Amino acid sequence: MKKVRIADLKARLSEHLRGVRRGRALTVLDRDTPIARIVPYTNQAAMLSVRRPLPNSPRLPKIPLPPPLKVGTDVVALLLEERQGER
């Protein structure tokens, strides 16, 4: 995967996009920190497929749910507090 800084991407955008069109992914760097990835476009809908569960897999009602999280805070109170701050 090729890495390119923002200034270089701006200066040679068409050249970099031609590389992406040929199938090469591109990582965009802000100084030395990766901030974005430009990848070739693929039709994701054509790649997805839905299949039936395997014959030996458990039925959905038989799968146990994980235990609830034990938090010492009232989540509803936090939500109300956050919503009051937006007004």
C-alpha positions in Angstrom: 0.0 0.0 0.0 1.4 3.4 -1.0 1.6 6.2 1.5 1.2 9.8 0.5 1.2 13.1 2.4 -1.7 15.5 2.0 0.4 18.1 0.1 1.6 15.5 -2.4 -2.0 14.2 -2.8 -3.3 17.7 -3.6 -0.4 18.4 -6.0 -0.7 15.1 -7.9 -4.3 14.0 -7.3 -5.0 12.8 -10.8 -1.8 10.6 -10.9 -2.7 9.1 -7.5 -6.3 8.4 -8.6 -5.0 6.6 -11.7 -3.0 4.3 -9.4 -6.1 3.6 -7.4 -8.1 2.9 -10.5 -5.4 0.3 -11.4 -6.1 -1.4 -8.1 -3.6 0.1 -5.7 -4.8 1.3 -2.3 -3.5 4.6 -1.0 -2.9 5.7 2.6 -3.2 9.5 3.2 -0.9 10.9 5.9 -1.1 14.1 7.9 2.5 14.5 8.7 3.3 10.9 9.7 -0.2 10.0 11.0 -2.5 8.0 8.7 -5.8 9.7 8.4 -7.5 8.1 5.4 -7.4 5.3 3.0 -8.4 5.5 -0.7 -9.2 2.1 -2.1 -10.5 1.0 -5.5 -14.3 1.1 -5.8 -16.0 -2.3 -5.9 -19.6 -3.1 -6.1 -20.1 -4.3 -2.5 -23.7 -5.5 -3.2 -22.4 -8.0 -5.8 -19.8 -9.3 -3.3 -22.3 -9.9 -0.5 -24.1 -13.2 -0.3 -26.7 -14.5 2.2 -26.5 -18.2 3.1 -28.4 -20.5 5.4 -26.9 -21.4 8.7 -24.9 -24.6 8.8 -27.1 -27.7 9.7 -25.3 -28.3 13.0 -25.5 -24.6 14.2 -27.8 -23.9 17.2 -31.2 -22.3 16.7 -31.3 -18.6 17.5 -33.5 -18.9 20.6 -31.0 -21.4 22.0 -28.0 -19.0 21.9 -27.5 -17.4 25.3 -27.3 -13.7 25.7 -24.3 -12.2 27.4 -24.8 -11.0 31.0 -25.7 -7.3 31.4 -22.8 -5.0 32.1 -22.3 -4.1 35.7 -21.9 -0.3 35.7 -22.2 1.9 38.7 -23.9 4.7 36.8 -27.5 5.2 35.8 -27.4 5.3 32.0 -30.8 7.0 31.8 -29.6 9.8 34.0 -26.5 10.2 31.8 -28.7 10.4 28.7 -31.0 13.0 30.2 -28.0 15.0 31.3 -26.6 15.0 27.8 -29.9 16.0 26.3 -30.3 18.9 28.7 -26.9 20.2 27.7 -27.9 20.5 24.1 -30.8 22.9 24.8 
